[in-house]
Amino acid sequence: MSRTLLGTTNTGRTLIGYVVMIAITIGLFFVIRAQGASLVAPPAHEGAALHTTGSGHGSDLAHVLLAIAVVVIVARLTGAAFQRWLKQPAVMGEIVAGLMLGPSVLGAISPEMQSFLLPASVAPSLGVVAKIGVVLFMFLVGLELDPKLLRGSSHATLAISHASIIAPFLLGSTLALAIYPIYSHAGIDFTVFALFLGVSMSVTAFPVLARILTDRRMQSSALGVTALACAAVDDASAWCLLAFVSGVATAQLDGAWLTIGLVVAYVAFVLLAVRPFARWLAEREERSKEPVSITTLAIVFGMLLLSAAATETIGIHALFGAFLFGVVIPHDGRLAEQIRARLEDVVVVLLVPIFFAFTGMRTQIGLVSGATDWLICGVIVLVATMGKFGGSLVAARFAGLGWRDASALGILMNTRGLMELIVLNVGLDMGVLSPTLFAMLVLMALVTTFATTPVLELINRLAPAPERALAGAPGERAP
């Protein structure tokens, strides 16, 4: 088994510290909630979100197909350019490509071209395709989540991971006290706003982090294994937290406990009834020498969509149901391997870029105007970085890591990327985020993720030779 940076820790001390950390978090959030209860947001105004309807003409299909073709080609070219010349994961280029095709860049340069390539009439169709793509992507994320990273995680790993959630969550909730009266509206309760802003600061993009580690040949190093274990716990915890916040927001506090109860019941049903069936299906495929049949794939995809529909009906978004169903399928079995082989390329090459383009159509960076807006945007980036990096760094130092490795782990945990965009789109759909705040948070996701590789490279250069071996310098095979 690959080694991590975390050795034997004092279980009792870690457990006491963990309980104290959770208790303080809950107490501080209630203090923040009490302070925000008297805040008043401005009234909602028309045009607060992107609402477009199709024209109903037969040419809409041609527009949709043209838009998808342009999105896929531009995303692939931009992703390749970022990977080759900027040494960034291809997904970063694809995210930027989606924003470039929207009103923030192409629309500002040539509104006629932007209107021709991505007319407003195709937004509903692209939106549906994008959401289906993200549902399938979250299923793949759950499918690739190695349970060994969760079961094999030490108490220190859990503490570091949850510290990297708690610190930005508290800082984001505190920041909500300042920006709620400016960027929210009277229809959104402060508690919901603060919860969602806290969650949006707390996400780590496990797939992007894994890609960065693989590109730098760090995935088998001590630092790489530690980061993957922390990110896996972070991912699972953050999505559970998002499910809770979505339930509270959908129920607008009054029916939140009913929603939470339904979520707990559904998770129990999946673990007790669906997981045994998924394991039986996987074991049956292990005994077969033939490729996975179309019937088996139909059963898997049917159950995936039913799980997504169930959580959407409950009120916590379809993404959680897709992720949960992916988790219960054995990670390293033949069934999971063949599902990934058949589905991954279609999702990554075709559907995820459509999600980026749809996000780009909804992101209007021009709304961030004036010194005040840009100052608040900078504060958001600073708070998000301080929370993720600072929380991970302090917890890692408490667990016994040196300053260099603790800093590198903090930088890796500050990676957001695609997962953050998914969370932000959920917030925009629910009306919790205004278009201006949405644009600010999208910029935060880009800046924090883009900074990961160069800052990690800087830490590697500054680290002494023994620690640099742990960090897996580019071009070196980690031990």
TORVODREN-472708 format. One line per 4 residues: their letters; for each residue x negated, y, z negated of N, C-alpha, C. Coordinates in pm, whole numbers. Each point is the difference from the previous one (the first is absolute). Layout:
BEGIN
a> X Y Z X Y Z X Y Z; ... .
# end
This chain:
BEGIN
msrt> -85 -119 0 85 119 0 -88 124 0; 37 103 75 -78 122 7 -1 69 -136; -117 55 -33 -13 66 -129 48 144 8; 43 51 -113 39 140 -9 -102 74 -85 .
llgt> 17 130 -9 -89 81 -83 35 -12 -148; 118 -52 -31 48 -1 -137 -35 -132 -67; -78 6 -102 -35 -120 -73 102 -29 -108; -45 -70 -105 88 -33 -110 33 126 -79 .
tntg> 126 20 -27 43 118 -74 68 -42 -129; 6 91 -93 69 -22 -127 150 6 25; 65 -118 -1 142 -7 35 85 81 -95; -29 -8 -128 79 73 -97 -10 150 18 .
rtli> -124 48 20 -18 144 19 68 48 127; -14 -81 108 62 38 126 152 3 -11; 57 -101 -70 146 -7 -16 52 118 -80; -72 35 -109 42 114 -81 -6 128 82 .
gyvv> -112 17 74 -14 119 84 108 8 106; 35 -116 56 102 -6 106 136 40 -55; 36 -55 -118 130 32 -61 6 148 -35; -109 53 -55 -3 142 -35 15 86 124 .
miai> -67 -40 111 7 74 125 143 6 53; 70 -114 -2 139 -4 48 90 84 -90; -19 -12 -132 84 75 -94 -19 150 17; -126 42 15 -27 142 19 62 49 130 .
tigl> -9 -81 106 57 38 129 151 24 -12; 69 -94 -62 145 14 -15 34 123 -83; -75 19 -110 26 115 -85 -24 132 71; -111 8 74 -32 123 72 102 29 110 .
ffvi> 48 -106 70 98 26 104 129 56 -58; 41 -50 -117 122 54 -61 -21 145 -43; -123 34 -41 -29 141 -32 12 84 127; -58 -51 113 10 70 128 146 14 41 .
raqg> 76 -107 -16 142 2 37 76 103 -82; -32 10 -129 68 97 -85 -34 143 44; -126 22 37 -41 132 46 68 37 132; 22 -100 86 58 27 131 151 6 1 .
aslv> 62 -39 -113 146 -5 -2 62 137 19; -71 105 -41 55 136 11 -35 68 131; -81 -65 84 -40 61 126 117 0 98; 7 102 82 106 13 99 -63 11 137 .
appa> 38 -89 93 -52 3 136 95 82 86; -52 56 110 87 78 89 105 -87 65; 112 57 46 105 -80 65 -51 -63 129; 60 -114 35 -38 -68 124 39 87 118 .
hega> -82 -5 104 31 79 119 8 -91 121; 68 46 100 15 -80 120 -134 -16 69; -18 -114 64 -124 -26 72 -110 -47 -91; 38 -50 -121 -102 -42 -95 -70 -127 43 .
alht> 53 -71 94 -63 -121 48 30 -15 147; -72 -92 61 18 -21 143 120 -89 23; 104 54 63 119 -78 35 24 19 148; -13 -103 76 21 9 144 93 -111 43 .
tgsg> 73 26 101 90 -101 54 -28 -16 147; 22 -119 49 -25 -28 141 106 62 88; -36 22 124 93 64 92 96 -99 62; -31 -128 -10 90 -101 53 -18 -24 148 .
hgsd> -95 66 65 -20 -22 143 -80 -127 24; 16 -56 118 -72 -121 36 -149 21 7; -43 126 21 -142 28 10 -70 -8 -135; 76 -11 -111 -62 -8 -132 -90 -123 -10 .
lahv> 41 -112 59 -83 -120 -5 -134 25 68; 2 68 113 -125 32 69 -87 90 -86; 62 96 -68 -76 89 -89 -62 -78 -115; 77 -92 -57 -51 -80 -112 -118 -85 46 .
llai> 14 -65 114 -108 -85 51 -124 83 33; 21 117 60 -113 88 30 -68 44 -130; 79 38 -99 -57 45 -127 -82 -110 -65; 53 -123 -1 -71 -111 -62 -132 -27 74 .
avvv> 5 3 134 -121 -22 79 -106 104 -32; 39 126 -5 -94 108 -30 -57 -18 -140; 86 -29 -96 -44 -16 -139 -101 -113 -12; 28 -115 59 -89 -116 -11 -136 29 62 .
ivar> 0 60 119 -127 27 70 -82 105 -74; 63 111 -39 -73 106 -69 -52 -49 -136; 82 -78 -71 -41 -52 -130 -120 -92 14; 1 -87 101 -112 -93 19 -128 74 36 .
ltga> 9 98 89 -119 76 40 -55 81 -117; 89 66 -73 -45 81 -113 -57 -87 -111; 64 -113 -25 -51 -92 -101 -139 -51 35; -22 -35 127 -131 -47 45 -105 111 -14 .
afqr> 39 124 32 -93 113 -11 -39 24 -146; 96 -5 -90 -30 19 -141 -92 -109 -52; 24 -123 43 -80 -111 -48 -144 7 53; -15 41 126 -132 -1 63 -84 120 -39 .
wlkq> 59 119 2 -79 122 -17 9 61 -140; 111 -18 -68 14 57 -134 -18 -103 -110; -16 -129 39 -19 -107 -97 117 -9 -100; 118 29 51 122 -9 -80 80 -121 47 .
pavm> 85 -59 -86 87 -109 45 89 45 115; 27 -89 94 81 36 117 136 54 -40; 53 -48 -112 133 45 -42 1 150 -29; -113 57 -42 -7 144 -23 20 76 132 .
geiv> -63 -49 107 19 62 130 144 -13 48; 64 -114 -30 139 -20 41 93 95 -74; -29 23 -129 80 95 -77 -13 140 58; -124 40 27 -25 132 58 67 12 137 .
aglm> -4 -107 80 64 2 132 149 27 -13; 65 -63 -99 143 23 -21 29 144 -34; -86 61 -84 20 141 -35 -28 91 119; -98 -36 83 -34 81 116 114 6 101 .
lgps> 78 -107 8 109 -5 97 125 73 -49; -2 44 -125 117 66 -56 -6 151 16; 92 71 -66 8 146 14 -121 74 -59; -75 -66 -90 -111 69 -65 -116 29 94 .
vlga> -22 -86 101 -114 19 90 48 18 144; 51 -111 59 44 8 140 115 100 15; 92 1 -97 111 93 7 -43 144 -11; -109 25 -75 -51 136 -12 -77 43 126 .
ispe> -67 -97 63 -79 31 120 88 9 124; 85 -101 18 87 -4 117 136 -58 -39; 92 83 -43 133 -50 -40 70 -76 112; -21 42 125 65 -69 112 -52 -143 14 .
mqsf> -132 -18 -12 -57 -134 9 46 -87 -116; 2 56 -118 43 -76 -117 147 -40 12; 80 92 52 142 -28 19 22 -106 107; -88 -4 101 14 -99 106 -43 -138 -49 .
llpa> -114 -8 -71 -51 -129 -45 80 -57 -117; 36 88 -95 75 -44 -118 119 93 -21; 99 -8 86 117 88 -15 76 -32 -127; 72 99 -50 76 -18 -123 102 -112 11 .
svap> 46 -27 121 103 -104 18 -52 -140 -30; -133 -20 6 -54 -135 -25 -30 -22 -148; 10 106 -83 -36 -11 -141 81 -109 -73; 134 -7 18 74 -106 -69 -46 -140 41 .
slgv> -23 -20 130 -43 -132 47 -139 -34 -52; -93 97 8 -134 -23 -53 5 -24 -151; 91 70 -66 13 -17 -144 39 -141 -38; 97 -57 71 44 -138 -27 -114 -99 27 .
vaki> -67 16 115 -111 -90 34 -112 14 -102; -30 125 -41 -106 24 -96 31 -67 -134; 124 10 -45 36 -59 -128 -6 -152 5; 43 -58 112 -12 -145 15 -148 -40 -1 .
gvvl> -82 80 70 -143 -28 2 -62 4 -138; 40 98 -81 -54 12 -135 48 -115 -89; 125 -42 19 51 -117 -74 -86 -123 31; -30 -22 128 -83 -114 38 -143 17 -52 .
fmfl> -50 124 2 -135 24 -51 -8 -29 -150; 100 42 -76 -1 -27 -143 12 -149 -29; 70 -72 87 3 -147 -12 -140 -57 17; -75 52 99 -137 -46 21 -91 38 -116 .
vgle> 22 118 -58 -80 40 -117 24 -98 -115; 127 -34 -24 30 -98 -103 -57 -136 32; 3 -37 129 -51 -130 43 -151 -10 -19; -70 112 16 -146 0 -13 -48 27 -142 .
ldpk> 90 32 -90 -38 26 -138 -38 -132 -66; -127 -13 -33 -51 -125 -56 37 -9 -148; 86 -94 -37 38 -12 -141 -119 -27 -91; -108 -59 55 -119 -26 -82 -61 130 -53 .
llrg> 14 108 80 -52 128 -46 79 51 -120; 129 -37 -5 84 42 -112 -18 -93 -120; 7 -132 27 -15 -95 -110 -141 0 -56; -98 20 89 -139 -5 -45 -52 132 -54 .
ssha> 85 100 -1 -45 130 -47 -17 -1 -152; -110 60 -44 -24 9 -142 87 110 -61; 1 4 -131 74 107 -67 -56 135 41; -131 8 19 -62 127 40 47 42 139 .
tlai> 14 -96 91 47 32 135 141 57 -5; 85 -63 -80 136 50 -15 1 141 -59; -86 22 -98 -6 131 -64 -47 107 99; -104 -32 79 -50 96 99 107 30 103 .
shas> 67 -105 50 102 19 102 114 87 -52; 47 -31 -119 114 75 -52 -41 140 -47; -125 17 -40 -48 136 -29 -1 83 127; -30 -64 114 -2 72 128 142 32 48 .
iiap> 100 -58 -63 140 35 28 49 103 -101; -30 -25 -127 54 83 -108 -54 143 6; -131 15 21 -59 135 -1 59 89 110; 2 -45 128 61 86 101 150 15 -17 .
fllg> 66 -102 -57 144 11 -24 29 113 -99; -74 2 -109 21 106 -100 -37 137 55; -112 8 73 -40 128 57 102 48 105; 49 -94 82 101 36 99 130 45 -64 .
stla> 40 -69 -106 123 39 -71 -16 137 -64; -119 26 -54 -26 132 -59 2 108 107; -59 -30 116 0 96 111 142 32 45; 91 -95 -19 140 21 39 61 117 -75 .
laiy> -48 27 -122 52 114 -76 -22 131 74; -111 8 74 -33 124 71 67 10 136; 12 -113 70 46 8 139 148 -34 18; 64 -57 -102 143 -31 13 84 124 30 .
piys> -23 113 -71 81 119 30 -28 59 138; -109 -40 63 -39 57 129 41 -87 117; -27 -131 -10 14 -87 116 112 -103 -10; 76 2 -108 115 -91 -10 127 82 17 .
hagi> 114 -62 -27 127 73 5 93 -53 -108; 108 70 -22 88 -28 -113 64 -138 6; 4 -62 116 61 -132 10 -88 -113 -48; -127 29 -32 -93 -102 -46 -32 23 -147 .
dftv> 28 -98 -83 -28 9 -142 -151 7 -22; -44 78 -100 -143 14 -26 -64 -134 -33; 69 -84 -76 -57 -130 -37 -33 -82 123; 93 -4 97 -24 -74 124 -118 60 76 .
falf> -3 132 8 -108 69 71 -135 -30 -65; -7 10 -132 -125 -25 -71 -45 -144 13; 95 -93 -11 -34 -142 17 -57 -26 139; 65 55 101 -43 -29 137 -134 67 30 .
lgvs> -21 122 -47 -128 65 24 -112 -77 -71; 29 -50 -119 -99 -82 -70 -34 -126 75; 102 -69 53 -24 -122 78 -79 31 126; 33 111 66 -68 33 125 -149 27 -22 .
msvt> -39 37 -120 -141 21 -32 -70 -131 -38; 77 -105 -28 -55 -120 -64 -34 -114 95; 32 14 127 -11 -111 94 -145 -19 46; -42 -125 10 -126 -36 67 35 -87 120 .
afpv> -61 29 115 31 -75 122 -86 -126 5; 54 -111 -49 -75 -126 -3 -48 -40 139; 83 4 107 -48 -41 132 -113 89 53; 12 131 -20 -105 91 47 -128 -21 -81 .
lari> 14 -18 -131 -115 -26 -85 -71 -129 44; 78 -105 26 -59 -126 45 -75 18 132; 57 83 90 -66 25 129 -131 76 -19; -1 99 -89 -123 75 -26 -108 -93 -55 .
ltdr> 37 -86 -94 -97 -93 -58 -52 -98 105; 89 -49 88 -43 -93 104 -93 67 99; 35 122 42 -85 73 95 -139 25 -56; -9 18 -130 -129 26 -64 -64 -126 -57 .
rmqs> 62 -115 28 -49 -130 -46 -13 -3 -153; 97 55 -65 1 7 -146 101 -96 -62; 80 -70 83 112 -75 -54 -43 -113 -94; -123 -50 15 -46 -109 -85 -96 47 -108 .
salg> -30 130 -2 -90 53 -103 74 11 -132; -77 19 -107 64 12 -132 94 119 -4; -44 113 55 87 119 3 122 -24 87; -19 -64 116 111 -25 91 106 -89 -61 .
vtal> -43 -108 -65 96 -92 -62 74 69 -114; -73 80 -78 64 75 -110 103 98 54; -38 73 107 92 98 58 124 -68 58; -18 -113 67 114 -72 57 93 -51 -110 .
acaa> -59 -51 -109 83 -48 -110 80 115 -62; -67 113 -24 69 116 -57 108 52 95; -32 5 131 97 51 97 119 -93 15; -24 -131 -11 111 -96 9 98 20 -114 .
vdda> -54 13 -121 86 26 -117 70 136 16; -76 98 47 54 134 23 116 -5 99; -20 -72 111 101 -10 104 130 -58 -55; -12 -115 -67 119 -66 -53 70 89 -104 .
sawc> -79 63 -86 57 85 -105 66 125 59; -68 61 98 52 123 59 132 -25 73; 11 -113 68 125 -27 71 114 -31 -95; -33 -63 -113 103 -20 -103 44 136 -56 .
llaf> -98 90 -21 32 133 -51 84 77 101; -34 -12 129 80 68 103 142 -55 3; 13 -131 -17 134 -59 -4 81 58 -115; -64 16 -116 68 58 -116 43 144 29 .
vsgv> -93 80 54 30 140 28 109 12 106; -6 -84 103 103 2 104 137 -33 -58; 2 -98 -92 126 -34 -64 56 114 -82; -89 68 -75 44 116 -80 50 111 91 .
ataq> -74 26 110 38 107 91 132 -29 70; 17 -125 43 123 -36 71 121 10 -92; -18 -45 -124 111 4 -96 15 137 -64; -98 93 27 4 133 -61 18 -9 -151 .
ldga> -78 -88 -62 -9 -18 -144 122 -68 -61; 121 33 44 120 -54 -64 8 -151 8; -25 -53 121 8 -145 16 -135 -67 11; -105 67 -51 -136 -52 16 -18 -135 -68 .
wlti> 58 -16 -118 -20 -126 -72 66 -117 71; 114 26 65 63 -106 79 -90 -40 116; -56 100 68 -90 -29 111 -122 -78 -47; -59 43 -112 -117 -69 -53 35 -143 -39 .
glvv> 119 -18 -58 43 -136 -35 15 -88 123; 56 56 108 12 -77 124 -136 -34 59; -94 93 -13 -136 -27 50 -64 -115 -77; 11 5 -132 -57 -108 -83 64 -134 35 .
ayva> 132 1 18 70 -124 35 -45 -51 137; -20 91 95 -41 -43 134 -143 -54 -1; -89 66 -73 -138 -50 -9 -1 -138 -63; 80 -19 -105 9 -131 -64 52 -106 98 .
fvll> 100 38 80 55 -93 99 -107 -40 103; -77 99 46 -104 -29 99 -106 -92 -59; -42 27 -124 -106 -80 -62 47 -140 -35; 125 -13 -44 50 -130 -47 61 -85 111 .
avrp> 57 63 102 70 -75 104 -69 8 136; -41 119 40 -57 16 133 -144 -51 5; -79 28 -104 -140 -43 2 -16 -152 10; 75 -80 -76 -13 -145 19 32 -45 142 .
farw> 102 62 61 34 -37 138 -113 40 95; -58 120 -22 -111 45 85 -119 -93 -14; -27 -46 -121 -111 -93 -21 27 -134 67; 124 -46 -10 36 -126 66 -19 12 151 .
laer> 43 113 55 -14 23 144 -147 3 39; -81 65 -82 -144 8 29 -66 -136 -11; 37 -79 -101 -57 -134 -16 39 -91 115; 123 15 50 42 -80 115 -84 33 122 .
eers> -32 128 18 -83 39 113 -144 -49 -15; -49 -12 -123 -135 -50 -23 -13 -145 47; 108 -77 -11 -2 -141 41 15 -18 150; 43 105 67 22 -8 145 -125 40 75 .
kepv> -21 -64 115 -114 34 85 41 85 119; 130 23 12 51 81 109 5 148 -41; 0 91 97 17 141 -34 133 22 -72; 6 104 -79 123 33 -72 113 18 100 .
sitt> 110 -71 -24 110 1 96 75 132 1; 71 22 109 83 119 13 108 1 -108; 53 -120 -34 104 -9 -103 -53 46 -136; -123 -43 -34 -61 42 -126 -21 151 -3 .
laiv> -49 54 111 -20 145 8 134 74 -13; 104 -54 61 132 62 -10 48 1 -145; -26 -110 -72 40 -6 -142 -76 105 -80; -132 10 24 -83 95 -75 44 143 29 .
fgml> 15 34 128 39 137 35 141 32 -45; 89 -100 6 136 22 -49 1 29 -149; -77 -77 -78 -7 23 -144 -68 134 -30; -100 35 79 -67 129 -16 100 115 16 .
llsa> 78 -4 106 96 107 26 111 2 -105; 42 -118 -45 103 -6 -104 -54 59 -131; -126 -29 -32 -60 55 -121 -9 152 9; -41 49 116 -8 144 20 139 64 -9 .
aate> 99 -66 60 137 53 -5 54 0 -142; -38 -102 -78 50 -9 -139 -51 117 -83; -130 28 9 -53 111 -81 49 136 52; 23 10 130 56 124 55 141 20 -54 .
tigi> 77 -108 -10 136 8 -53 0 37 -148; -96 -58 -74 -11 32 -143 -31 147 -20; -81 55 92 -33 141 -10 -145 31 -26; -91 -98 26 -142 27 -27 -84 -9 128 .
half> 60 1 115 -64 2 131 -38 -141 45; 15 -19 130 -26 -130 62 -145 -42 -10; -91 95 -11 -143 -32 -6 -33 -93 -115; 63 23 -115 -30 -81 -118 43 -145 22 .
gafl> 114 -22 62 45 -137 27 -93 -71 96; -47 70 103 -94 -60 95 -131 -35 -68; -51 92 -81 -126 -24 -73 15 -118 -96; 109 -4 -73 22 -107 -98 8 -136 67 .
fgvv> 69 -8 115 10 -128 69 -137 -44 53; -80 96 46 -134 -35 46 -86 -57 -111; 16 54 -121 -81 -44 -113 28 -146 -36; 124 -46 12 35 -134 -47 -39 -110 99 .
iphd> -40 36 123 -50 -100 94 -147 -26 -31; -42 -127 -16 -140 -30 -32 -97 75 91; -93 71 -61 -87 94 70 -94 -68 101; -59 -113 -39 -106 -59 80 44 -128 73 .
grla> 129 -19 14 49 -121 67 7 16 151; 27 -110 65 9 -2 146 118 84 49; 110 -2 -73 117 78 39 -32 149 1; -62 49 -108 -35 142 -7 -99 36 110 .
eqir> -95 -86 26 -102 26 102 64 15 138; 93 -88 32 60 6 134 100 116 12; 67 34 -109 89 116 4 -82 126 27; -113 13 -71 -87 115 23 -52 3 144 .
arle> -39 -116 50 -55 -6 136 103 44 104; 126 -34 -22 103 32 98 60 139 -18; -4 51 -121 71 125 -29 -92 121 -12; -120 -21 -50 -84 113 -39 -33 94 116 .
dvvv> -38 -54 113 -38 86 112 116 86 48; 119 -60 7 117 76 45 30 114 -98; -9 -29 -129 30 101 -101 -105 110 1; -129 -39 0 -108 98 -12 -17 82 128 .
vllv> 11 -65 115 -26 70 126 122 75 51; 119 -54 -21 120 59 59 85 77 -101; 34 -64 -112 102 57 -89 -55 103 -98; -117 -26 -60 -54 95 -96 -34 135 64 .
piff> -60 4 122 -21 131 63 130 78 23; 110 -71 25 130 68 14 38 66 -132; -29 -68 -111 25 60 -131 -83 126 -18; -127 -4 42 -85 119 -10 55 114 85 .
aftg> 46 -33 120 56 104 88 128 58 -60; 83 -86 -57 123 47 -63 -33 89 -119; -101 -38 -78 -46 84 -110 -51 133 53; -74 -5 113 -51 122 61 111 93 45 .
mrtq> 111 -57 51 113 81 42 67 70 -120; -13 -60 -118 63 56 -119 -94 92 -77; -128 -3 35 -99 80 -72 -19 133 72; 33 105 -65 -13 135 57 -99 78 -85 .
iglv> -128 -11 36 -104 65 -78 17 151 3; 66 50 105 26 143 8 84 53 -114; 76 -90 -67 79 42 -116 -89 39 -117; -123 -56 -2 -96 37 -104 -66 130 46 .
sgat> 57 110 -38 -46 131 49 -26 93 -116; -98 83 15 -30 96 -104 -98 -55 -102; -64 91 -72 -103 -39 -96 57 -86 -113; 122 31 -44 58 -75 -111 22 -146 37 .
dwli> 58 -24 118 24 -138 43 -130 -77 12; -100 60 62 -127 -70 18 -73 -20 -133; 17 94 -92 -60 -17 -132 65 -118 -72; 133 -9 7 71 -112 -64 -37 -131 68 .
cgvi> -16 3 132 -41 -121 72 -138 -45 -49; -91 94 -17 -132 -33 -53 7 -56 -141; 89 57 -82 18 -50 -136 53 -144 2; 90 -29 92 54 -136 12 -112 -99 33 .
vlva> -85 37 95 -114 -86 36 -91 -19 -120; -28 110 -72 -89 -7 -116 60 -86 -110; 128 18 -29 65 -76 -106 5 -149 36; 34 -31 125 5 -140 43 -137 -66 -13 .
tmgk> -105 73 39 -136 -55 -6 -46 -15 -145; 25 103 -81 -38 -7 -141 68 -117 -70; 128 -21 32 73 -108 -64 -53 -137 38; -12 -25 130 -46 -132 46 -146 -24 -35 .
fggs> -85 95 41 -143 -15 -24 -31 4 -150; 57 100 -69 -29 15 -141 52 -115 -84; 124 -44 27 56 -111 -75 -79 -128 18; -38 -30 125 -79 -120 28 -139 10 -62 .
lvaa> -62 119 12 -136 20 -53 -4 -20 -150; 91 65 -71 -1 -10 -147 27 -144 -45; 98 -65 62 31 -137 -38 -115 -94 33; -65 21 116 -113 -84 38 -118 18 -95 .
rfag> -24 123 -41 -107 25 -97 34 -66 -134; 126 7 -40 43 -63 -124 -20 -151 7; 16 -57 122 -16 -145 19 -146 -41 11; -90 97 5 -142 -34 -1 -75 21 129 .
lgwr> 63 56 103 -70 24 126 -90 123 -13; -108 2 82 -87 115 4 65 115 75; -60 119 -11 58 119 63 12 -16 151; -101 -59 65 2 -12 146 114 -91 45 .
dasa> 8 -118 -60 103 -95 42 140 48 -39; 9 64 -117 131 54 -41 44 111 95; -95 83 45 33 106 95 43 -58 134; -74 -101 49 35 -63 127 138 -64 -8 .
lgil> 31 -64 -112 132 -63 -17 109 106 -1; -26 114 -67 98 108 -2 27 56 137; -104 16 82 17 49 137 81 -100 83; -28 -127 -13 74 -102 75 148 -2 -39 .
mntr> 28 16 -129 139 -2 -45 75 125 44; -72 105 42 64 124 45 45 -10 146; -19 -116 63 45 -22 138 152 -13 3; 66 74 87 147 -4 6 50 -43 138 .
glme> -17 84 101 32 -39 136 144 -41 24; 16 -114 68 130 -45 47 100 -18 -114; -42 -59 -111 93 -27 -110 59 129 -55; -84 104 -7 50 130 -47 104 56 95 .
livl> -23 -12 131 96 51 98 134 -73 -12; -6 -128 -29 125 -76 -18 77 55 -120; -69 22 -110 64 55 -120 58 138 29; -76 84 70 47 136 29 123 -1 90 .
nvgl> 4 -88 97 117 -8 87 123 -46 -78; -20 -89 -97 112 -39 -87 52 122 -75; -92 81 -53 41 120 -72 71 101 88; -45 16 124 66 93 92 138 -52 38 .
dmgv> 12 -130 25 129 -58 34 102 18 -114; -48 -11 -123 89 12 -115 29 146 -36; -68 94 66 22 140 -28 -74 52 -121; -87 -83 -60 -76 43 -118 -109 99 39 .
lspt> -61 -21 117 -107 87 48 54 96 105; -34 126 -12 33 96 104 -98 -16 115; 33 46 121 -93 -11 112 -135 66 -28; -1 112 -73 -126 68 -31 -86 -84 -94 .
lfam> 60 -52 -106 -74 -84 -94 -43 -130 67; 86 -53 87 -35 -120 76 -128 24 81; -7 114 69 -119 33 80 -123 12 -89; 14 60 -117 -113 13 -92 -50 -137 -46 .
lvlm> 92 -88 -32 -39 -132 -49 -60 -85 112; 47 18 123 -62 -68 114 -145 46 15; -23 130 -11 -137 52 6 -85 -58 -113; 58 -12 -120 -71 -59 -112 -41 -144 30 .
alvt> 91 -76 59 -31 -140 35 -115 -7 100; 2 89 98 -107 1 101 -134 37 -62; -2 106 -80 -127 49 -57 -61 -105 -93; 80 -56 -90 -54 -96 -97 -50 -127 68 .
tfat> 71 -47 102 -42 -121 70 -122 27 88; 1 114 69 -112 33 88 -129 17 -80; 11 47 -124 -119 25 -81 -64 -127 -53; 72 -112 0 -50 -121 -64 -133 -46 59 .
tpvl> -6 -16 132 -121 -54 62 -121 91 -17; 7 131 32 -120 84 -17 -44 13 -145; 93 10 -94 -39 13 -141 -62 -131 -49; 55 -113 43 -58 -129 -38 -141 -12 56 .
elin> -19 46 123 -133 -1 60 -97 87 -80; 48 115 -47 -84 89 -81 -40 -67 -131; 95 -68 -63 -30 -71 -125 -103 -109 26; 12 -72 112 -95 -104 33 -141 56 18 .
rlap> -8 116 62 -132 60 23 -64 46 -130; 82 48 -92 -51 50 -126 -31 -112 -99; 63 -117 21 -17 -110 -96 -138 -62 14; -60 -45 -111 -124 -75 9 21 -130 76 .
aper> -108 -59 46 8 -120 84 81 -113 -60; -15 -35 -130 79 -112 -54 149 25 7; 45 123 -31 144 28 3 50 10 142; -87 49 93 44 12 138 27 -139 58 .
alag> -72 -101 -48 27 -136 47 139 -44 -41; 40 41 -123 136 -34 -43 102 74 84; -31 121 42 95 80 74 7 -37 146; -91 -82 47 6 -49 137 -25 107 102 .
apge> -123 45 11 -33 105 95 31 -45 140; 37 93 91 36 -37 136 -109 -80 68; 40 -105 66 -94 -81 75 -61 -112 -83; 23 1 -133 -54 -105 -85 109 -100 -34 .
rap> -39 -125 -4 93 -105 -43 -2 -4 -151; 114 22 -62 6 2 -145 -29 -137 -54; -62 -9 -118 -35 -130 -57 125 -78 -40 .
# end
